[in-house]
Structure formats: C-alpha cells, structure tokens
Amino acid sequence: MLNLYNNAFYAVNEKKKLSAEGYEPVVIVNTKKIGNKVEIKVKDNGNGIPQNVIDKIFQPFFTTKPTGVGTGLGLSLSYDIIKAHGGDIRAANAEDGGAVFTLYLPA
C-alpha cells in the first residue's frame, strides 16, 4: 500500500508543478468487501499512466520516474507480495484523469 500511496502522491505533485492555478491534488482510497475478497482502490488525479507503458509497470526495474528518483522496484515488489497472498492488482487510467490501482485480496 505504501508504494501505491507514494506513487500517487508523486503523480499529483508532478502535475501540480506543471499545471495552471486551480488544480487541486487528490488521492482517494476506497475499500469494500466483495464476496470473499476485499477490494482496495487507490485513485489519483495526476497525469495518469502513459498508455504505451501501462503493461510494463509491474516489471522489475521499470520506472517512469527520472533517473535517480525511482528504482522501478516498488510496484514490482507490491505485485509479488499481493500475488503471494492470493490477490491481484490492476492498473488503469481513470476516466476523469489520473490513475487507479485496484487490489483484490482474500478476506
């Protein structure tokens, strides 16, 4: 969860640096129980995930951050931990901008 929060905060902070006045950074976390699973959504209103890299973001050492800022291990380790606990994680661009990560874990 910490990796997802850090990435969301980084994304909204970067957008804040580049945006015109009036942009308000937002990170939202929602949880709900669906059957025998728990769904956790982490959504931000940053710049989103470039479509050409969305399938690569869970690969080890892949990062969209500048050199020296990210190691490319955060989402990869998160993915492995979630899978080891019988869960799943998905990434997508939010319809209204930004990114949304959805986790499913056994209840």
N, C-alpha and C positions, 0 to 999 in steps of 0.2 A: 504494500500500500504506500509505503514511504516513497518508493521510486515513482509511482504514478503521481503522487502529490507534488513531488519535486519537479517532475516534467511539466505538469500542468502550471505550476507557479512560474517556471521558467518561460513557458509559452506565452502566458498572459503578460509577463514582464517585458518580453521582447516586443510584443505587439504594442504595449503601452509606449515604449521608446520610439516606435515608428508611426504611431497613429496621431491623428489630429486630436485636438481637445474634444472632450466629451466621451471618449472611450473609457469605460469602467471595467477593469479586470474582474472576472468572475470565475470561481471554481466551485462546482456543486458536486456533492456526494449523495447518492441515493441508495438505499438498501431496501430489499423486500424478499420475502420468502416465497418461493415458487415450488410447490410440491416438496420434495426432499432436498431442495437446493436453496442456497442463498445467492441472490443476485446483488452485485455491488457495481454501481456506475459512477465513474469519475469523469465529469464533463467540464470542459473549459471553453472560454470564448476567445482563445488565442487565434493564431493564424492557421491552425489545422495541420494535417499531415499531408505533405506532397503526395499526390496520387501515384507517382512513379516509385515511391519508396514504401508505401503502406504494407506491402507484402514482405518487406525485409526487416521491419523494425524489431522483431523478436530474435533476430540472428545475432550471435555473439560478435562484439566489436563493431556493430553497425551503429552509427550515430548521425544525426542531422545537425548536431551542435558543432560550433567551430573547433578547430584543433586546440587541444589543451583544456577545453571546457567539459567535454563528456568522454567517457571511456567506451561507451557502447555496450556496457555490461548490465546496466540497470534493468532494462526490460527483458533482456535475455535471462538473467537470474530470476526475475519475477515470474517469467513464463515457466521456467523449470520447476520452481517451488510450487506454483499453482498446479501444474500437471502432476507433480509428485504427490499432491494431496487429493488427487482425483477430480480436479477442477478444470476449468477452461477460461481463457481470456481472449477477448476480441477487441480489435481497434477499428475505428471508423471516424470519418469526418462527420461532425454534427450538421444537421440540416440548416441550422441558423448560424453556422460558422464555428470554428474551433474543432476540438477533437473530443471523442467519447471513448473511454475504455470500459468494457463490460466484463466483469468477472463472474464466474459461476463456481461456487464451492459447495461440497456436500454439507447439508445442515447438521 
